[in-house]
């Protein structure tokens, strides 16, 4: 096995690789040289500087594994790698502790004015009274996002004697209870109660700008906020105005919406927030510790070797699975993953229990891999953690979700059927799907309504009172906004007088169009689906 390493990783990782493979560390490769030699290697290990795009991947005719020594894979064309059957692995958990500790370091630095006091003393001044701080003890801290890093931060802040409250709509109550954290369901309440806020949410459309002007306007004047998660989750313009007007007491920031690339020509940094003195900054240092980098080196070496040897790995893409069932059941993996995406696109309550029922011929197979595919589809859109077949069961367990599998050899109407019953604290929702022909996925039950549609990228789900004219109004709104309807399925629940429409459309549905659909008299619910 030959492995190419064009960027620096820790020596401990290289030593592990060299025990089982020929390793070429070539830190001076140009882009042209990399393109010319990549076909000689079975694996490529990069950090963030090397652009592993479709062109490079196509040249890597012998590539089996691409390893990213770090968390993000923005510099890797994962779709192109997946299409060619190349496993993509990374190291998502190696810097959790470093990121958690850095958040607390920033919080303490902010509370005790450490950077400003240091600079004052360096300037030859002795200004004790100017840098009076505040204690953490007996104060209320809100942790936004109770994933792995947020959970580490919460447990450590409890040791400071703080009252810890938390916000994470995708974590069930039981998980909060086990951590001793009070669950808060709204950002508004967080802003009104918190003396401190530390942010650990994933960067999604829902979380971008989740704390903005409106939220700062309702906050305590004593509020201090820390963001070591992702730039843009805290609106930077709103934060600037709140700090400048002394509307809140302070902030500590490790991440920005737009960050320069270290080492790039002209990679300086300027930002209006730098003008203020009630804020602490660091240049994205959350993972910058000796231990984290050592862990990254070890983790990526082990991941790449495991993948090359055909073992199950924590792959970013699905081709990392070394199971015969993965090939045999591939259409059902695709179906289950799409079915998993449905729940959190139509419901916001955390799941408490998931029951998967396999009926027909498929009940004779090893269906565990299908269950993992469903769970991956369920959680991937609502977590910043890398969710895959290897770690999904652990994440599900950490969230307190019970998973039940059952099998039934008999099924009406279909050769095979996957039925999923998703229970939350208020009700149980049912979805079912099957495969037509060899590989065509079909959804045949949608929240108790009998349907028959192919899951696609752009869909609109509408529930409405079953009376004439509503379907026509909805379709007219789409047409007036140049949204073409490729297909439409409707189903009645005669017992409750409710109709379900599922429309397959050719383009995105804007918030304005969705709002117009919801305003139609008789429409009970309207959701855009991306399956």
C-alpha positions in Angstrom: 0.0 0.0 0.0 1.3 3.5 -0.9 0.1 6.6 1.0 0.8 10.2 0.0 1.0 12.9 2.7 1.4 16.4 1.0 0.7 18.3 4.3 2.1 18.1 7.8 0.6 15.7 10.3 2.1 14.7 13.6 5.0 12.2 13.6 3.1 9.7 15.8 0.5 9.3 13.0 3.2 8.8 10.4 4.9 6.2 12.5 1.7 4.1 12.6 1.3 4.4 8.8 4.9 3.4 8.1 4.4 0.2 10.0 2.0 -1.1 7.4 2.5 1.0 4.2 4.9 2.9 2.1 4.5 6.5 3.1 5.7 9.5 1.0 5.7 12.8 2.8 6.0 15.4 0.1 5.3 18.8 1.6 6.6 20.8 -1.4 4.3 19.4 -4.1 2.8 21.9 -6.5 -0.7 21.4 -7.8 0.6 20.2 -11.2 3.0 17.7 -9.5 0.2 16.3 -7.4 -2.0 15.8 -10.4 0.8 13.9 -12.1 1.7 11.5 -9.3 -1.7 10.9 -7.5 -2.4 7.8 -9.7 0.5 6.0 -7.9 -1.1 6.0 -4.5 -3.8 4.0 -2.7 -4.5 6.7 -0.1 -4.1 10.5 0.2 -4.0 12.2 3.6 -4.5 16.0 3.6 -5.4 18.8 6.0 -7.2 21.9 4.7 -4.7 23.4 2.2 -4.9 20.7 -0.5 -7.8 21.0 -2.8 -9.1 17.4 -3.5 -11.5 18.3 -6.3 -13.1 16.2 -9.0 -10.1 16.7 -11.3 -7.7 15.3 -8.7 -10.0 12.5 -7.8 -10.4 11.5 -11.4 -6.6 11.3 -11.8 -6.3 9.1 -8.7 -7.1 5.9 -10.6 -5.8 3.8 -7.7 -7.1 5.8 -4.8 -9.1 3.9 -2.3 -9.1 6.3 0.6 -8.9 10.0 1.2 -8.1 11.0 4.7 -8.8 14.5 6.2 -6.6 15.2 9.3 -9.3 17.3 10.9 -13.0 17.7 11.1 -14.3 19.7 8.0 -14.2 18.2 4.5 -14.9 21.5 2.6 -11.7 21.0 0.6 -12.8 17.5 -0.6 -15.3 16.8 -3.3 -17.1 14.0 -1.3 -19.7 13.4 -4.0 -17.0 12.9 -6.6 -15.1 10.5 -4.3 -18.4 8.6 -3.5 -19.2 8.2 -7.2 -15.8 6.6 -7.7 -16.1 4.4 -4.7 -13.4 6.2 -2.7 -13.7 6.1 1.1 -13.5 9.6 2.7 -12.6 9.6 6.4 -11.9 12.4 8.9 -11.3 12.9 12.6 -14.5 14.5 14.0 -13.9 13.7 17.7 -10.2 14.5 18.1 -10.6 18.1 19.2 -13.7 17.9 21.4 -11.9 18.4 24.7 -9.7 21.2 23.3 -12.7 23.1 21.9 -14.6 22.7 25.2 -11.6 23.9 27.3 -11.0 26.9 24.9 -14.6 28.0 25.4 -14.1 28.0 29.2 -10.7 29.8 28.8 -12.4 32.6 26.8 -15.2 32.8 29.3 -12.8 33.2 32.2 -10.6 35.7 30.3 -13.7 37.8 29.5 -14.9 37.7 33.1 -11.6 38.8 34.6 -10.5 41.2 31.8 -7.3 39.2 31.4 -6.2 40.3 27.9 -6.7 44.0 28.7 -5.1 43.8 32.1 -2.1 42.0 30.5 -1.7 44.7 27.8 -2.0 47.4 30.5 0.7 45.9 32.6 2.9 45.3 29.5 2.6 49.1 28.9 4.0 49.8 32.4 0.7 50.6 34.1 -0.8 49.3 37.4 -4.5 49.7 37.0 -6.2 47.3 39.5 -9.4 49.2 39.8 -9.9 49.5 36.1 -10.2 45.8 35.5 -12.6 44.7 38.1 -14.2 41.4 37.0 -17.2 39.1 37.8 -17.4 35.6 39.3 -19.0 32.6 37.6 -20.2 31.1 40.9 -24.0 31.1 41.4 -24.6 32.7 38.0 -26.8 31.3 35.3 -25.0 30.1 32.1 -26.9 28.9 29.0 -25.3 26.3 26.8 -26.7 26.4 23.3 -26.2 23.0 21.8 -25.8 19.9 24.0 -23.8 17.8 21.6 -20.4 16.3 22.7 -18.6 19.7 23.0 -21.6 21.4 24.6 -22.0 18.6 27.1 -18.3 18.8 28.1 -18.7 22.5 28.7 -21.9 22.1 30.7 -20.3 19.5 33.0 -17.3 21.7 33.7 -19.3 24.8 34.3 -21.4 23.0 36.8 -18.2 22.3 38.7 -17.8 26.1 39.0 -21.1 26.2 41.0 -23.1 27.7 38.1 -26.8 27.2 37.4 -26.6 25.5 33.9 -29.6 25.8 31.5 -29.5 24.6 28.0 -31.1 24.9 24.6 -31.2 22.1 22.0 -34.5 21.3 20.3 -33.1 17.9 19.1 -32.0 16.5 22.4 -34.8 14.8 24.5 -35.6 15.7 28.0 -34.1 12.6 29.4 -30.6 13.6 28.2 -30.9 17.0 29.9 -32.0 15.3 33.1 -29.0 12.9 33.0 -26.7 15.9 32.7 -28.5 17.9 35.4 -29.2 20.7 32.9 -32.5 22.6 32.8 -34.0 22.4 29.3 -35.2 25.7 27.9 -37.3 25.5 24.7 -37.0 29.1 23.4 -34.1 31.5 22.7 -36.2 34.3 24.1 -36.2 32.7 27.6 -32.5 32.0 27.3 -31.8 35.7 26.6 -34.0 36.9 29.5 -32.5 34.5 32.1 -28.8 34.0 31.2 -25.9 35.9 32.8 -23.6 34.0 30.4 -24.1 32.2 27.1 -21.8 29.8 25.4 -22.6 28.6 21.8 -22.0 25.1 20.6 -24.7 24.8 17.8 -24.1 23.4 14.3 -24.1 25.8 11.5 -27.4 25.4 9.7 -30.0 27.5 8.0 -31.9 27.4 11.3 -29.0 28.5 13.6 -27.4 31.2 11.4 -28.1 34.5 13.1 -30.1 32.7 15.9 -28.9 35.5 18.2 -29.4 38.9 16.6 -30.7 42.4 17.4 -34.1 41.2 18.8 -32.4 38.8 21.1 -29.8 41.3 22.4 -32.6 43.8 23.0 -34.2 41.4 25.5 -30.9 40.3 27.2 -29.6 41.3 30.6 -27.1 44.2 30.6 -24.8 41.9 32.5 -24.8 39.3 29.7 -21.5 37.9 28.4 -21.5 35.6 25.4 -18.9 33.2 24.1 -18.9 31.7 20.6 -16.3 28.9 19.8 -18.7 27.1 17.4 -19.2 28.6 14.0 -19.0 32.2 12.7 -22.4 33.7 11.9 -24.5 31.8 14.6 -24.2 35.1 16.5 -25.1 37.9 14.2 -21.8 39.9 14.1 -23.4 43.3 13.2 -26.0 42.9 16.0 -23.2 41.9 18.4 -21.2 44.9 17.4 -24.1 47.3 18.1 -25.0 45.7 21.4 -21.4 45.8 22.6 -20.8 49.4 21.4 -24.0 50.6 23.1 -23.1 48.7 26.3 -26.4 46.9 25.8 -24.6 43.7 27.0 -21.5 43.5 29.1 -19.1 41.6 26.8 -18.3 38.8 24.3 -15.5 36.4 23.5 -15.2 35.2 20.0 -13.0 32.4 18.4 -14.8 32.2 15.1 -15.9 34.7 12.4 -18.2 34.5 9.4 -15.4 35.3 7.0 -11.9 34.2 8.1 -8.6 34.5 6.2 -6.6 31.4 5.3 -3.4 31.3 7.3 -0.3 31.6 5.1 -2.2 33.0 2.2 -1.0 36.2 0.5 -2.3 39.2 2.3 -4.0 37.1 5.0 -4.5 40.0 7.4 -7.7 40.4 9.4 -9.9 43.4 10.0 -13.3 43.6 11.6 -15.5 46.3 13.3 -15.5 44.2 16.4 -11.8 44.7 16.8 -12.4 48.4 17.6 -14.2 47.5 20.9 -12.6 46.9 24.3 -15.4 44.8 25.9 -14.6 41.8 23.8 -12.0 39.0 23.7 -10.7 37.5 20.4 -8.7 34.5 19.3 -8.0 33.4 15.7 -10.0 30.1 15.6 -7.9 28.3 18.1 -10.5 25.9 19.4 -8.6 22.8 18.1 -5.1 24.3 18.4 -3.5 22.2 21.2 -0.7 19.7 21.2 -3.0 17.0 22.4 -5.7 17.7 19.8 -3.1 17.7 16.9 -1.6 14.5 18.3 -5.0 12.9 18.5 -5.7 14.0 14.9 -2.5 12.4 13.7 -3.2 9.1 15.4 -6.9 9.0 14.4 -6.4 9.7 10.7 -3.6 7.1 10.5 -5.8 4.4 12.1 -8.8 5.4 10.0 -6.9 5.2 6.7 -5.2 1.9 7.5 -8.5 0.4 8.6 -10.2 1.5 5.4 -7.3 0.2 3.2 -7.5 -3.2 5.0 -11.2 -3.4 4.4 -12.4 -2.9 7.9 -15.5 -0.9 8.9 -14.5 2.8 9.4 -16.1 6.1 10.3 -16.6 7.1 6.7 -17.9 10.5 5.6 -19.5 8.8 2.7 -21.3 5.4 2.7 -18.6 3.5 0.8 -16.7 3.0 4.0 -18.8 0.0 4.9 -17.2 -3.4 4.4 -20.4 -5.5 4.6 -21.7 -7.7 1.9 -25.2 -6.6 2.9 -24.3 -3.0 1.9 -24.2 -4.1 -1.7 -27.1 -6.5 -1.6 -29.4 -4.1 0.2 -28.2 -0.9 -1.4 -31.6 0.2 -2.7 -33.1 -0.2 0.8 -30.2 1.7 2.4 -31.1 4.6 0.1 -34.8 4.3 0.8 -34.3 4.1 4.6 -32.0 7.2 4.6 -34.6 9.2 2.7 -37.3 8.0 5.1 -35.1 9.1 8.0 -34.9 12.7 6.6 -38.7 13.1 6.7 -39.3 13.3 10.4 -37.5 16.5 11.4 -38.7 18.2 8.2 -42.3 17.9 9.3 -42.0 17.7 13.1 -39.9 19.6 15.7 -40.4 17.5 18.8 -37.4 15.3 19.8 -37.9 11.6 19.1 -38.2 9.3 22.1 -38.7 5.9 20.4 -38.2 4.6 16.9 -39.7 1.2 15.8 -38.7 -0.2 12.5 -40.8 -3.1 11.2 -39.4 -5.1 8.3 -42.1 -7.1 6.4 -41.9 -9.5 3.5 -38.8 -11.0 1.9 -36.5 -8.4 3.4 -37.3 -9.7 6.9 -35.0 -12.7 6.1 -32.0 -10.4 5.6 -29.7 -8.8 8.1 -31.5 -5.5 8.4 -29.3 -3.8 11.0 -27.5 -1.9 8.3 -30.9 -0.6 7.0 -31.7 0.6 10.5 -28.4 2.4 10.7 -29.1 4.1 7.4 -32.5 5.3 8.7 -31.0 6.6 11.9 -28.3 8.4 9.9 -30.8 10.1 7.7 -32.8 11.1 10.8 -30.0 12.9 12.7 -27.7 14.1 10.0 -29.7 17.3 9.4 -30.0 18.3 13.0 -26.5 17.8 14.5 -23.1 19.2 13.9 -21.5 15.9 14.6 -20.4 13.7 11.8 -23.1 11.0 11.7 -22.3 7.7 10.0 -22.9 3.9 10.3 -20.1 3.6 12.9 -21.1 6.2 15.4 -24.8 6.5 14.9 -25.8 4.0 17.5 -23.6 5.7 20.1 -25.2 9.1 19.3 -28.7 7.6 19.4 -27.9 6.1 22.8 -26.5 9.4 24.1 -29.7 11.2 23.1 -31.8 8.6 25.0 -33.7 7.4 21.9 -35.0 3.8 22.1 -34.7 1.9 18.8 -36.8 -1.3 18.3 -36.5 -3.7 15.3 -39.1 -6.3 14.5 -39.7 -8.6 11.5 -42.8 -10.0 9.8 -42.6 -12.4 6.9 -46.1 -11.6 5.8 -47.1 -8.3 4.1 -50.1 -7.3 2.0 -49.7 -5.7 -1.4 -45.9 -5.4 -1.4 -43.0 -7.9 -1.7 -41.1 -5.9 0.9 -42.1 -3.1 3.2 -40.2 -0.9 5.8 -42.5 0.7 8.3 -41.2 3.2 10.8 -43.2 4.3 13.9 -41.6 7.5 15.4 -42.8 8.4 18.9 -42.4 11.7 20.5 -43.9 13.1 23.8 -47.2 13.9 22.1 -47.9 11.2 19.5 -46.6 8.5 17.2 -46.1 9.2 13.5 -46.0 6.3 11.0 -44.1 6.2 7.7 -43.6 3.3 5.3 -41.6 2.7 2.1 -40.8 0.0 -0.4 -38.8 -0.6 -3.5 -40.5 -0.9 -6.9 -38.7 -3.0 -9.5 -35.0 -3.3 -8.5 -34.0 0.2 -7.3 -37.0 2.6 -7.3 -37.7 3.9 -3.7 -41.4 4.7 -3.0 -43.0 6.2 0.1 -46.4 4.4 0.6 -47.4 5.8 4.0 -46.9 9.3 5.2 -48.0 10.0 8.8 -50.8 7.6 8.5 -52.0 8.6 5.0 -51.8 6.0 2.2 -49.7 7.5 -0.6 -47.4 6.4 -3.4 -44.6 8.8 -4.4 -40.9 8.8 -5.2 -38.8 10.9 -2.7 -37.1 13.7 -4.6 -35.0 16.8 -4.0 -37.8 19.3 -4.0 -41.2 18.4 -2.6 -44.1 20.2 -0.9 -46.3 18.5 1.8 -49.6 20.1 2.5 -52.3 18.9 5.0 -55.7 20.6 4.6 -59.3 20.3 5.4 -60.9 18.0 2.8 -63.1 20.4 0.8 -63.2 21.6 -2.9 -60.9 24.3 -4.1 -57.9 24.1 -1.8 -55.7 21.9 -4.1 -56.4 24.3 -6.9 -55.4 27.3 -4.9 -52.1 25.7 -3.8 -51.3 24.7 -7.4 -52.1 28.2 -8.6 -49.7 29.8 -6.1 -46.9 27.5 -7.3 -47.7 28.3 -10.9 -47.8 32.0 -10.3 -44.3 31.8 -8.8 -43.0 29.7 -11.8 -42.7 26.5 -9.8 -43.4 23.6 -12.0 -45.2 20.6 -10.6 -43.7 17.3 -11.9 -46.1 15.1 -9.9 -48.7 15.2 -7.3 -50.3 12.6 -5.0 -53.3 13.2 -2.7 -54.7 11.0 0.0 -57.8 11.3 2.2 -58.4 10.6 5.9 -62.1 10.3 5.7 -62.5 9.7 9.4 -61.0 13.1 10.3 -61.9 14.9 7.1 -58.2 15.8 6.3 -56.4 15.6 3.0 -52.7 15.1 2.3 -51.0 16.5 -0.8 -47.4 15.6 -1.7 -46.1 17.6 -4.7 -42.9 16.9 -6.6 -41.7 20.2 -7.9 -38.7 21.2 -10.1 -37.2 23.9 -7.9 -36.8 25.3 -4.4 -39.8 26.7 -2.6 -39.1 30.1 -1.1 -40.2 31.1 2.4 -42.6 33.6 0.7 -44.2 31.0 -1.4 -44.5 28.6 1.5 -46.1 31.4 3.6 -48.6 32.1 0.8 -49.6 28.4 0.8 -50.1 28.4 4.6 -52.4 31.4 4.2 -54.8 29.5 2.0 -58.0 29.0 4.0 -58.3 25.4 5.0 -54.5 24.6 4.9 -53.5 23.1 8.2 -49.8 22.5 7.6 -47.3 23.1 4.8 -43.7 21.9 4.8 -41.0 21.9 2.2 -39.3 18.5 1.9 -35.8 17.7 0.6 -35.5 14.0 0.1 
